[in-house]
Amino acid sequence: MVREHSRPGGTDAPARPVRGVGLLTRVERALGTGTAAYLPGDGWIRLTLPLDDGGPAPLTLDLVADTVRAPHGIVYLLPGGGLNFASDFFTPGGDNLAHHLRRQGLLVVGVTPREDAARAADVTAGFGLAAHRRDLAGVVAALDSVLGLPYEYAGHSAGAVLALDAASHDPSERLRRVLALDTAGPCAGALAERAAEAREVYEEQLARGVHAADPGLAALVARAVADPSGTSAVPWPPDPSRRFTHAGLAHFALIRTSALPGPAQWVYRQGHGAGEYAFGATPAEDRFALAHTPLATWHAATSALGSGLVPTALMRDLAAVWAGDGKAYGIAWERIRCEVVWVNTELGRGDEPRGAELIRAGGNKRVRFTTVPGYGHGDAVWSRTAATDLWPLL
């Protein structure tokens, strides 16, 4: 990211209506506890502001403001597990979800969790969903005191669970809406049982002092781009004595995520990205193709990551929400009173409307759940066609 360490536009009080540089300068003055970085664009400007509050690592805000018109509201963008604002919502660079929402007249506020700037040793058993919610509440309260605008929570994957949880604890009349993008609420039947088992696995990891993990996708994609035909260290399923190529392994991990080992891979109906993978006579003869999001975009997104760490406590709490049995963590669905727009992908988290149904059962009828066919989990934010196929549903 290009960084401009001097504040553009000077330090004069912002003009009315407040927009662009003036708006971000006002926010920086109110919140600035770290080094501010401005990035000007075509009709927009972005402020990156680490909030160093003495914690194990800073929370980071990214604000994207329109330079032509003042915003009529705020959208807080909450990234998925292991991701940050830049990777999840500001990729691809030219057409991304952050700009889509900015064009709707919203001030975009990306809230990147502390683990993105942390070392593994900095992450503790306290990095669960409640801690993420408290961090978000502090940001919302601070900006509300400065701007006083209506706002909404929008999250992808784990960020969508955080958005829903935050809404259940937020009684403000200025909270207008939750946008939940490809996430799972309480599951049913066998999937609920698998979620409970996953929760127990993460609880056991926490008991052993395993507080964070790097899923490793960034490294897989980087090797696939740098040395696609090279031999990976991972056995090839048709003949375990052979090994995937780097390109083959990355595409297999993206397309058939649910087939990978791990306590929570079952939560994907198929994978991170829609596509086809067919084994050949040898690993070099495997045939594969991504349907919506090209590998170059995956590389751009994963290259924008910070630590890439996913806290074990966060995964425990997510699994507890999926299990829906009230153990370890749960969301008070009946307390969500604002409008809820919940959009899942067929091949990602799938047609799992139980969370939306529980919100309706609590008396909130302003709930809409949709499943988009043919899309994978990451396609919801990175697909070349998401702007026409999926984002309008938000």
Disulfide bonds with the S-S distance in Angstrom:
none
